[in-house]
Amino acid sequence: MTDLHDLTALEQAQAVRRREVSPLELVEHYAARVDDVGAFVTRTTDQARERAAALPVGDGALWGVPTAIKDLNLTAGVRTTFGSPVFADFVPDVSDGVALAMGAAGLVSLGKTSTPEFGSPCYTEPEGLPPAVTPWDRTRMAGGSSGGAAAAVAAGLVPVAQGSDGGGSIRIPASCCGLVGLKPSRGRVSGHPMYGDPVGLATAGAISRTVRDAAAMLDVLAGRRAGDPSWAPPPSETFLAACEREPGPLRIARFIEPVIADTAVDPECVRAWEDASALLASLGHEVEDVPVPLPDSAVPTFETCWSVLTALSVVPPEQEHLLRPLTRWLTDRGRAVSGPEFGLAIGELRRLAAGALEALAPYDAVLTPTLAVPPLPVGAIRNDDDPAADFEAQKAFTPWTSAWNVTGMPAISLPLSWTPAGLPVGVMLAARPAEEERLLSLSAQVEAAAPWFDRHPPGW
């Protein structure tokens, strides 16, 4: 017998529209499931019940479907900690554009998903809380910084979730948890009302079990607001509709040399990348090796911007001692950068991005591994005694993901491979800026050729 959590998010919404199940029944089903993967930092079950019971009839693609909101996103009346003890009791009186869009689309939030402090690390081990772990092996990390969101979806605690991505924070946990992780183009999703990233690295996106669920969530999140400093052009149709189109024969670039770290690539990640290349070729696409499109000089420039963004967090001086060592180390680095130096770094990052975009312009998509190794044990990267070593280990774990934050290109991690020990290994596809439709069409074709949806972790 099929359980409700066996259905895709889109199938659950269809069942709601057909009145085969109510939003409240969906909420009750998911509320009864056990969270032993460190997914949630705040549960809002009672509010979800009230909202689901009062939800009017709607015809949105995800109307009535349970979800969760990352703890970096403002939610009016619901505690938002930003993953930090400094904000352990902070309850905003406004919701941000992402939370508002999800509410308007009829989604029902079950709570706030766990994230590391200010979403900076690529693992989710917040102070005083259980780490977010992959349900494929609960001794191993779910990745970060959207680790709670990915753990929730992979463990069947919600069918689809929102994440955010400034250097890989959607795609990293998607790979660790055997999921689809979609980072949209720069300007596709509004940063209202905070607009806290002057560099343009970060964006909200989708974490799901299928490409179509991710596309439907992007339809919910996408769109500009009047105050946005930049925006991507609207699609020709819904992103979900793009999944129904054949992409046609595409020209796909590929490279495997790490971009931001001199590190070895695990043989399982190499195998996944090679298998994906062969699959794409078998689907009629031309797959071509290309040089790494970003030079080594991009790394210190990116690190300068990343450090300053960490230093922009509004923490009262008398509470800075509560910050974890990595955050204090990055903050000190950021504060050492002058205003003119920061402005020059932003300009240089944009020039480097332009060079990469020009080099990749002849190609419809770009293929790399998502991560350099399969999901690591909890604590394998975190190093409070040596934050510099912690940061270097993060770069070695994720040597490709941040490249597409620099260029602003849309990128997606697909769960195409598993190790012999049963650990998921993602591969990553990126496309030209604002070409999510082509990226989703290609990804849906790949999913149809090598489906993964019926593969479940232990305890499903």
VEXKOL-693995 format. One line per 5 residues: number of its first residue (from 1); their letters; for each residue y, x, z of C-alpha. Coordinates in steps of 0.2 Angstrom, whole numbers, plus 5000, padded with zeros to 4 digits. Layout:
NUM = a = Y:X:Z  ...
END
This chain:
1 = mtdlh = 5000:5000:5000  5017:5007:4995  5029:5009:5010  5048:5006:5008  5051:5025:5009
6 = dltal = 5039:5028:4995  5052:5020:4983  5066:5029:4975  5084:5024:4980  5086:5015:4964
11 = eqaqa = 5070:5005:4967  5075:5000:4984  5092:4994:4977  5083:4984:4964  5072:4976:4978
16 = vrrre = 5087:4971:4987  5095:4963:4972  5078:4953:4969  5079:4948:4987  5062:4956:4990
21 = vsple = 5069:4966:5005  5086:4965:5014  5097:4979:5018  5094:4976:5036  5075:4977:5033
26 = lvehy = 5078:4994:5025  5089:5000:5039  5075:4995:5052  5062:5004:5042  5071:5020:5041
31 = aarvd = 5077:5019:5059  5059:5018:5065  5055:5034:5057  5054:5049:5068  5066:5064:5065
36 = dvgaf = 5058:5080:5070  5066:5090:5056  5084:5092:5064  5092:5081:5052  5104:5071:5062
41 = vtrtt = 5118:5076:5074  5124:5058:5077  5114:5042:5074  5124:5026:5070  5109:5014:5070
46 = dqare = 5118:5000:5079  5133:5001:5067  5121:5002:5052  5112:4986:5058  5128:4977:5060
51 = raaal = 5134:4983:5042  5118:4979:5034  5117:4961:5042  5135:4957:5036  5133:4966:5019
56 = pvgdg = 5138:4953:5005  5128:4952:4989  5132:4966:4977  5125:4972:4961  5129:4991:4963
61 = alwgv = 5115:5003:4958  5113:5009:4976  5119:4993:4985  5111:4990:5002  5102:5007:5002
66 = ptaik = 5102:5017:5018  5110:5035:5017  5118:5047:5028  5135:5057:5028  5137:5076:5031
71 = dlnlt = 5145:5080:5048  5159:5089:5038  5165:5072:5032  5178:5062:5041  5171:5045:5046
76 = agvrt = 5182:5033:5055  5176:5029:5073  5161:5040:5071  5160:5057:5079  5163:5071:5067
81 = tfgsp = 5160:5089:5074  5161:5100:5059  5145:5108:5066  5155:5116:5080  5156:5114:5099
86 = vfadf = 5175:5115:5097  5174:5098:5089  5160:5091:5099  5170:5075:5105  5181:5073:5090
91 = vpdvs = 5181:5055:5083  5193:5053:5068  5203:5037:5065  5201:5038:5046  5187:5041:5033
96 = dgval = 5188:5053:5019  5187:5048:5001  5168:5052:5000  5164:5041:5015  5175:5027:5008
101 = amgaa = 5167:5028:4991  5150:5027:4999  5155:5012:5009  5163:5003:4994  5146:5005:4984
106 = glvsl = 5137:4996:4997  5127:5011:5005  5123:5010:5023  5125:5025:5033  5112:5029:5047
111 = gktst = 5123:5043:5054  5129:5061:5052  5118:5074:5046  5117:5092:5053  5128:5106:5047
116 = pefgs = 5131:5124:5053  5149:5128:5060  5162:5123:5047  5148:5123:5033  5149:5141:5031
121 = pcyte = 5131:5148:5033  5117:5145:5021  5106:5140:5035  5108:5125:5047  5106:5131:5065
126 = peglp = 5121:5123:5075  5124:5128:5092  5115:5118:5106  5105:5108:5093  5088:5109:5084
131 = pavtp = 5089:5118:5068  5086:5109:5052  5069:5113:5045  5060:5110:5029  5046:5096:5031
136 = wdrtr = 5035:5107:5020  5034:5119:5035  5043:5115:5050  5044:5133:5056  5055:5137:5041
141 = maggs = 5073:5133:5037  5080:5118:5027  5094:5129:5021  5112:5126:5022  5125:5120:5024
146 = sggaa = 5119:5103:5019  5102:5107:5028  5102:5091:5038  5105:5080:5023  5091:5088:5014
151 = aavaa = 5079:5088:5028  5083:5069:5030  5079:5065:5012  5063:5077:5011  5056:5069:5027
156 = glvpv = 5059:5051:5021  5072:5047:5034  5084:5041:5020  5081:5040:5002  5097:5049:4996
161 = aqgsd = 5111:5058:5005  5128:5066:5001  5131:5084:5004  5144:5097:5000  5144:5113:4991
166 = gggsi = 5156:5128:4992  5144:5142:4988  5127:5133:4985  5127:5122:5000  5118:5107:4991
171 = ripas = 5107:5117:4980  5101:5129:4993  5094:5116:5004  5087:5106:4989  5077:5121:4985
176 = ccglv = 5071:5124:5002  5066:5105:5004  5058:5102:4987  5073:5090:4981  5085:5088:4968
181 = glkps = 5102:5095:4973  5117:5091:4961  5134:5100:4963  5147:5092:4951  5161:5100:4942
186 = rgrvs = 5177:5105:4950  5188:5090:4951  5174:5077:4948  5174:5071:4966  5191:5069:4976
191 = ghpmy = 5194:5079:4992  5205:5065:4999  5214:5066:5011  5211:5083:5018  5212:5094:5002
196 = gdpvg = 5206:5108:5013  5200:5120:4999  5215:5128:4989  5203:5139:4980  5193:5125:4972
201 = latag = 5176:5131:4977  5169:5116:4986  5164:5098:4981  5154:5084:4987  5138:5080:4978
206 = aisrt = 5120:5072:4979  5104:5076:4987  5089:5066:4982  5071:5065:4977  5074:5061:4958
211 = vrdaa = 5087:5065:4945  5091:5047:4942  5095:5044:4961  5106:5060:4961  5115:5053:4945
216 = amldv = 5117:5036:4954  5125:5044:4969  5137:5054:4958  5142:5038:4950  5147:5032:4968
221 = lagrr = 5156:5048:4973  5165:5052:4956  5183:5047:4952  5200:5053:4955  5213:5047:4968
226 = agdps = 5231:5047:4965  5235:5062:4976  5221:5074:4968  5228:5091:4962  5215:5091:4948
231 = wappp = 5202:5080:4941  5188:5081:4928  5189:5069:4913  5179:5053:4916  5162:5052:4908
236 = setfl = 5158:5042:4892  5147:5031:4902  5139:5031:4919  5130:5046:4924  5114:5036:4927
241 = aacer = 5115:5030:4909  5115:5048:4904  5098:5050:4911  5091:5038:4898  5097:5048:4884
246 = epgpl = 5087:5062:4875  5097:5078:4876  5092:5084:4859  5088:5102:4856  5099:5113:4866
251 = riarf = 5104:5131:4867  5100:5138:4885  5105:5154:4892  5095:5162:4906  5097:5177:4917
256 = iepvi = 5088:5183:4933  5098:5198:4939  5106:5193:4955  5125:5191:4954  5132:5194:4972
261 = adtav = 5119:5205:4980  5108:5220:4975  5091:5212:4980  5074:5210:4975  5068:5193:4968
266 = dpecv = 5052:5186:4976  5038:5185:4963  5036:5166:4966  5054:5164:4962  5052:5174:4946
271 = rawed = 5037:5164:4941  5046:5147:4944  5060:5154:4933  5048:5159:4919  5038:5143:4920
276 = asall = 5054:5133:4919  5059:5144:4903  5043:5140:4895  5044:5121:4899  5062:5121:4891
281 = aslgh = 5055:5130:4876  5041:5118:4874  5053:5103:4875  5062:5110:4859  5076:5120:4867
286 = evedv = 5081:5138:4862  5080:5149:4878  5090:5165:4876  5092:5180:4888  5110:5184:4892
291 = pvplp = 5119:5197:4903  5125:5192:4920  5142:5183:4916  5152:5189:4932  5155:5207:4935
296 = dsavp = 5152:5216:4952  5171:5215:4955  5169:5196:4958  5160:5199:4974  5174:5206:4985
301 = tfetc = 5186:5194:4977  5175:5179:4982  5172:5186:4999  5191:5187:5002  5194:5169:4997
306 = wsvlt = 5179:5164:5008  5185:5173:5023  5202:5165:5021  5195:5148:5020  5186:5150:5036
311 = alsvv = 5202:5156:5044  5210:5140:5039  5200:5130:5051  5212:5123:5064  5204:5129:5080
316 = ppeqe = 5216:5130:5096  5217:5148:5102  5210:5144:5119  5194:5137:5111  5191:5151:5099
321 = hllrp = 5178:5159:5111  5167:5144:5108  5165:5149:5089  5149:5157:5084  5150:5176:5081
326 = ltrwl = 5149:5174:5062  5164:5162:5061  5174:5173:5072  5170:5188:5061  5174:5179:5045
331 = tdrgr = 5190:5172:5053  5196:5190:5058  5193:5195:5040  5203:5181:5033  5217:5184:5045
336 = avsgp = 5218:5202:5039  5222:5195:5022  5241:5193:5018  5248:5178:5009  5251:5188:4993
341 = efgla = 5234:5196:4994  5226:5179:4995  5236:5172:4981  5231:5187:4970  5213:5185:4975
346 = igelr = 5214:5167:4969  5222:5172:4953  5209:5186:4950  5195:5174:4954  5201:5162:4941
351 = rlaag = 5202:5176:4928  5184:5181:4932  5179:5163:4930  5188:5162:4913  5178:5177:4907
356 = aleal = 5162:5169:4913  5166:5153:4905  5170:5161:4888  5154:5171:4889  5144:5156:4892
361 = apyda = 5153:5144:4880  5140:5145:4866  5127:5138:4878  5123:5120:4883  5115:5126:4899
366 = vltpt = 5111:5141:4910  5095:5144:4919  5093:5155:4934  5082:5154:4950  5090:5144:4964
371 = lavpp = 5085:5156:4978  5079:5174:4978  5064:5170:4990  5056:5154:4996  5062:5146:5012
376 = lpvga = 5063:5158:5026  5058:5156:5044  5071:5149:5056  5082:5163:5063  5077:5175:5049
381 = irndd = 5095:5177:5043  5105:5172:5058  5111:5188:5067  5124:5184:5081  5123:5203:5086
386 = dpaad = 5128:5209:5069  5138:5195:5059  5141:5208:5045  5122:5209:5043  5120:5190:5044
391 = feaqk = 5133:5188:5029  5124:5201:5019  5107:5193:5022  5114:5176:5016  5120:5184:5000
396 = aftpw = 5103:5192:4997  5095:5175:5000  5107:5166:4988  5113:5178:4975  5116:5165:4961
401 = tsawn = 5122:5149:4968  5141:5154:4971  5143:5159:4953  5145:5141:4948  5157:5137:4962
406 = vtgmp = 5168:5151:4955  5167:5144:4938  5168:5126:4943  5153:5122:4932  5141:5108:4937
411 = aislp = 5124:5114:4943  5108:5106:4949  5093:5113:4958  5076:5105:4952  5060:5106:4962
416 = lswtp = 5048:5112:4949  5037:5124:4958  5028:5127:4974  5020:5143:4981  5001:5144:4985
421 = aglpv = 5006:5141:5003  5014:5124:4998  5033:5130:5000  5045:5123:4987  5054:5134:4975
426 = gvmla = 5068:5127:4965  5076:5133:4949  5094:5130:4944  5102:5123:4928  5121:5124:4925
431 = arpae = 5132:5117:4911  5149:5118:4904  5163:5111:4915  5163:5092:4915  5147:5091:4906
436 = eerll = 5137:5082:4919  5130:5070:4907  5122:5083:4897  5115:5092:4912  5108:5076:4919
441 = slsaq = 5100:5071:4902  5092:5088:4902  5086:5087:4920  5079:5070:4917  5069:5076:4902
446 = veaaa = 5063:5090:4913  5058:5078:4927  5048:5067:4914  5039:5082:4908  5034:5089:4924
451 = pwfdr = 5036:5076:4937  5037:5080:4956  5041:5063:4964  5024:5059:4970  5022:5076:4979
456 = hppgw = 5025:5073:4998  5027:5085:5013  5015:5084:5028  5018:5069:5039  5026:5059:5025
END
